[in-house]
């Protein structure tokens, strides 16, 4: 693997590009490759000192993808998908980072990527029909297009409790883990948060630390991951029919090819339901969505959903020895799947360890971080290290972190003050030639991200190439189309149980964030079909203008 060249001295002159891509994760890399192939001059800015996005930053113990490797990988290049050998059902972060770096080298991407450079501002100039992009290193790039490939879960957040600056131990956020790793041997450790990152890291931290205290606000549904090495024969057989597997994923609901349910849980007998849940729990080949896709009514009917939820609660009671701890771990306040379900390895078992304690901070919230640890309403704790597995300002956080100004200087932050509004999760009215990969209003986080990323990268790069080829200069959503899509995303979301939970899907984890169901739950397959129809109908719902009309528009 070669490292990307060190950054040249900052250049304060304005350079030119056709496209600026923000972020060098999976989206940014594929965008660079594809747009280059279409003849565009592309510059990619990346805040990290390496490529990989999510898989660059999330190095916490146990970090691994929870979509199967054979599905969570690029399909755009036949040779790439044939030559790369995955080692596990769910590969660890190190392997995913190796894969990302392999992609960067294989397609010679590094020369157009500026590392350790954060985009701070993007301002649209209606006269020139160009964006001026500025970075924290003083770069100024004038570009016809800006593509935000910033990821849905990349702006990490620590709890809004006072005192962190006074804490004298070491503290970490799972989403920004030190590259050199952390050795907790012999330490008293506190972990705050029991979402996917907490669920993956807690069992491993517990094995290493002298003592671990887990602060849980909401118990999550955690299904056994059954991670295992990939059988080479299985890998060969998937690769032999890779195109069919990939196509099935593209046409599926969640971007994961699983059989489509035909029966409602409430129509099934108790034996049928239990048989399905037993398979979903015990089958080593199960997947994240097995419970959700087993019956037709799992995400729309509370009673149906509760049959699965109760199944999981019963398993927790069987695994966890102390009935009071088991009760604390049993989720009762939200339907199964309405907060992102987790896959775990020895998660519930960890709470049987003598060196692990679970504290319910819903009942007794964290009041303050102290110099030595933290204090809840009733108790004081001392730690050598604190780990925040407290998640992200999801979906919009990394977009609004950049000062993006569209037509008439309107800021994206202000335009989205009451919640994100997009057309197809791809563009925002009033922000011509600005594109979001897996933006709010698209299936994004409710899907296998690789499937959604590839679809958006291909759709967006083709839209930009079509503009150029047709002699057009700008593209943005028609206001009515955007309003209609935003309504549709909300309506479909409210046909499900999702809005009934406090979740980051709804913005609930960020105080003051408007409560809006941000991803599109209509399904990856139907969504792709809609995007394709928009193109066949001449980019229906978008306004595309030639240069001379674009200039001076208000
Ligand atoms: P998360 O799901 O948002 O979980 C954050 C946890 O921190 C929640 O348990 C939350 O409680 C808790 N928390 C936040 N603020 C708190 C406070 N002030 N006091 C006490 N507890 C607090 O974040 P995450 O685990 O990093 O996961 C985010 C998403 O990233 C996942 O849902 C998934 O989509 C993705 N992810 C995927 C993988 C994978 O593929 N394997 C791994 C990690 C992450 P509440 O629930 O009460 O808010």
Boltz pocket constraint, residues with backbone or C-beta under 6 A from the ligand:
constraints:
  - pocket:
      binder: B
      contacts: [[A, 64], [A, 65], [A, 66], [A, 67], [A, 153], [A, 158], [A, 159], [A, 160], [A, 161], [A, 174], [A, 192], [A, 193], [A, 194], [A, 195], [A, 196], [A, 197], [A, 198], [A, 200], [A, 215], [A, 216], [A, 217], [A, 218], [A, 340], [A, 361], [A, 366], [A, 389], [A, 390], [A, 391], [A, 392], [A, 445], [A, 502], [A, 504], [A, 509]]
      max_distance: 6.0
